[in-house]
């Protein structure tokens, strides 16, 4: 029997800066609005690995992270500070499929995890 789960999170304006400090990913598209816009982006964007981490948090919840054996994702669209992300997952035994969309319904990530 499939188990479905949903959650939401708002990406605040500081998250790309906090994540840059934690991950040492100081690529200017994440922290400099003028640079990001000069390179065709609407604003700075959240690091993809941060989006992936938030998705893993949705899957794991408050359980032991070592239960996640594999996690593969595909990034589909950038995440902008201010976006509200909706996580939808479906678990069939040890297999979990997850999709993440923004408030406009645009998918930003699709993924698959295997858990113990």
C-alpha positions in Angstrom: 0.0 0.0 0.0 1.4 3.4 -1.0 1.8 6.1 1.7 1.5 9.7 0.5 2.9 12.6 2.4 2.9 16.4 1.8 4.7 19.4 3.4 5.5 23.0 2.6 8.3 25.4 3.4 8.8 29.1 2.5 12.4 30.0 1.4 13.3 33.1 3.3 15.6 35.7 1.8 18.6 34.7 4.0 18.6 31.0 3.2 21.0 31.2 0.2 23.5 33.2 2.3 23.3 30.9 5.3 23.7 27.9 3.0 26.6 29.5 1.2 28.4 29.9 4.6 27.6 26.3 5.6 28.5 24.7 2.3 31.2 27.2 1.1 29.3 27.5 -2.1 29.8 31.3 -2.7 28.9 31.2 -6.4 27.7 34.7 -7.1 24.3 33.5 -8.6 23.4 32.6 -5.0 24.5 35.7 -3.2 24.7 38.7 -5.6 21.5 39.9 -7.2 23.1 42.1 -9.8 25.4 39.2 -10.9 22.4 36.8 -11.0 20.3 39.1 -13.1 23.2 40.0 -15.4 23.4 36.2 -16.1 19.7 35.8 -17.1 18.2 34.9 -13.7 15.3 36.8 -12.2 17.1 37.1 -8.8 19.6 35.1 -6.7 18.7 31.4 -6.6 18.9 28.9 -3.8 21.7 26.3 -4.1 20.5 23.1 -5.7 22.0 21.1 -2.9 20.0 23.1 -0.3 16.8 22.2 -2.2 18.0 18.6 -2.2 18.7 18.8 1.6 15.2 20.2 2.3 13.7 17.4 0.2 15.7 14.8 2.2 14.4 16.4 5.4 10.8 16.0 4.1 11.5 12.3 3.4 13.4 11.6 6.6 11.2 13.7 8.9 12.4 13.1 12.5 13.7 9.6 11.7 17.3 8.4 11.7 19.0 9.7 8.5 21.0 6.5 8.2 17.8 4.8 7.1 18.1 6.6 3.7 20.2 4.2 1.6 20.2 6.1 -1.7 18.8 9.5 -2.9 18.8 10.6 -6.5 17.3 13.9 -7.8 16.9 15.9 -11.0 16.8 19.7 -10.7 14.1 21.1 -13.0 13.8 24.8 -12.2 15.6 27.3 -10.0 14.3 28.2 -6.5 14.1 31.9 -5.7 14.0 33.3 -2.2 10.4 34.0 -1.3 9.2 30.8 -3.1 7.0 28.4 -1.2 8.0 24.9 -1.9 5.5 22.0 -1.8 6.9 18.5 -1.2 4.8 15.5 -2.3 6.1 12.0 -1.8 4.7 8.5 -2.2 6.3 5.5 -0.5 5.9 1.9 -1.6 7.7 -0.2 1.0 11.3 0.9 0.7 10.9 3.1 -2.4 10.0 6.8 -2.2 9.3 9.1 -5.1 9.2 12.8 -4.4 8.3 15.9 -6.4 8.9 19.5 -5.3 6.9 22.4 -6.8 6.8 26.1 -6.2 3.8 28.3 -5.5 3.1 28.6 -9.2 3.0 24.9 -9.7 6.3 24.7 -11.5 8.2 21.6 -10.6 11.7 22.4 -9.2 12.9 18.9 -8.4 12.0 15.2 -8.9 13.6 12.5 -6.9 13.8 8.9 -5.8 15.0 7.5 -2.5 15.5 4.0 -1.1 15.1 3.6 2.6 15.5 0.8 5.1 
